[in-house]
């Protein structure tokens, strides 16, 4: 621990489990998938990023308070899976009332100020929607990919589509779609009843042209395992086999879905004589003039958010302006500091690579 650094530098794969829709079972899928990966021999962590409604501590049966060593947060651990959740920090039974800026700082601390150590997979259980927490994660961490969870009904899948589109916008590969609550099998007659309709998950995957990872049945054992703090269940149970299969597909699909996104991944970025040089993983190398980049800054200070009209005037940008710093924003953009003090623009890699 003395030589270990806080943060996600040693995490090989960071996978977000999300959806634009609430109540579809993201937390259930994330918890069971984490233990399925662990069962297959991987080192796994689980970050509960739903600050306002954390439920992973209950699902994992973990109630030990989070500790700190003075240099960062030490995640809890449940049966070999590392866990971090606001539910292990807040007073039991008390609602967490915080504004977005504080929530953003908490997520940053969970990522960069936590001793995650050497992990094969860090799964992030996201809150519903496409708000500040999701965007912060996309900006602060180079997410390996995202899994979209939906239920079979069309309304749920149409809202879940918004979460999928958000990840595509920030160049996070969508590993695939999981259809939860996919059908109830009567234990007496073995008849399958599609209580929440059928096919919404596979149809969403087809429309978005992403892999369909499979269906998770509406099985009381999933609820009972979660209520008892023992996700995944027993090897002879159907739900165990479903999540183990899902884990295998996750491992396989990560490599496949990353190929397209790598086309706009950077290999090296640097500022040379005040201008930007980007070497892309594809092998090409491009140079960007400081003044030209300053003039096309996409931030709200330079472009009217309502009309799309450019506010920044050419005559207000010095002819000898230079770049003084650059940093990557997630896996989708670059933030550039200019010598005139401007630093709020995020330039999408997709646009720069064209």
Secondary structure, DSSP 8 states (H G I E B T S, - for coil): -TT--SBSTTEEEEEEEE-SSSSS-HHHHHHHHHHHHHHTT--EEEEE--SSS--HHHHHT-----EE-SSSEE-EEETTEEEEEGGGTS-TT------HHHHHHHHHHHHHSBB--SEEEEEEE--SSSSHHHHHHHHHS---EEEEEEESSHHHHHHHHHHHHHHHHTT--EEEEEEES--EE-TTT--EE-TT-S-HHHHHHHHHT--EEEE----HHHHHHHHTT-TT--TTSHHHHHHHHHHHHHHHHHHHHHHHHGGG-EEEEEEETTEEEEEETTS-EEEE-HHHHHHT--STTTB-TTT--B---GGGS-TT--EEEEEEETTTEEEEEETTS----EEEHHHHT-
